[in-house]
Amino acid sequence: MQFEHDEGRIHGARYYTVKPLFEHWLSDNTIWRDMTEWCVDTYGASAEMGVWTPGARWYANNSKFWFRDEEDKLMFVMRWS
């Protein structure tokens, strides 16, 4: 699987983003759910308000996974590549 990598800042905090590049979002929805479940199992539940919660470790929003730590992003990419 291929990913689009980027960075974003929310309230001054840097987040590393990964956007899975699905060919067909509807047919690949199961993979997205598997990725989300893996993140919960690996990093814990995401913050209720996502990246807008100070200190949030990860969150999924806008077709991307947002990670506070670059190491978490890299582990995600290695798992799903």
C-alpha positions in Angstrom: 0.0 0.0 0.0 1.1 3.5 -0.7 0.8 6.5 1.6 0.9 10.2 1.3 3.0 11.7 4.1 2.7 15.2 5.5 2.9 17.3 8.7 0.3 19.5 10.3 0.1 21.7 13.3 -2.8 22.0 15.7 -2.5 24.5 18.5 1.2 24.7 17.8 1.8 21.0 18.2 3.3 19.1 15.3 1.5 16.0 14.0 2.8 13.6 11.4 0.1 12.5 9.0 -0.3 9.4 6.8 -3.0 9.2 4.2 -3.6 5.7 2.8 -4.0 5.9 -0.9 -6.9 3.5 -1.6 -7.9 2.8 -5.2 -11.6 2.6 -4.1 -12.6 4.0 -0.7 -15.8 2.1 -0.5 -14.3 -1.3 -1.2 -11.3 -0.6 1.0 -13.4 0.6 4.0 -12.6 -2.7 5.8 -8.9 -2.0 5.6 -9.5 1.5 7.1 -11.4 -0.1 10.0 -8.6 -2.6 10.4 -6.0 0.2 10.5 -8.1 2.1 13.1 -8.5 -1.0 15.3 -4.8 -1.7 15.1 -4.1 1.9 16.2 -6.3 1.5 19.2 -4.7 -1.9 20.1 -1.2 -0.4 19.6 -1.4 3.2 20.8 -4.6 3.2 22.9 -7.9 5.0 22.2 -7.6 8.3 20.5 -8.5 11.4 22.4 -12.2 12.4 22.4 -11.5 15.6 20.5 -8.7 14.1 18.4 -5.8 16.2 17.4 -7.5 19.2 18.9 -7.0 17.7 22.4 -3.6 18.7 23.7 -1.3 15.6 24.1 -3.4 13.4 21.8 -1.1 10.5 20.6 -3.0 9.7 17.5 -6.3 10.4 15.7 -8.0 9.6 12.4 -9.6 12.6 10.5 -10.0 13.8 7.0 -8.9 10.4 5.4 -5.6 10.6 7.4 -4.1 9.2 10.5 -2.5 11.9 12.6 0.4 10.9 14.9 2.0 13.1 17.6 5.3 11.1 17.4 7.1 10.4 14.2 8.1 6.9 15.5 4.4 6.0 15.8 3.8 7.1 12.3 6.7 5.0 11.1 5.5 2.0 12.9 2.1 2.4 11.4 3.6 2.7 7.9 5.8 -0.4 8.4 2.8 -2.4 9.6 0.5 -1.5 6.7 3.1 -1.4 3.8 
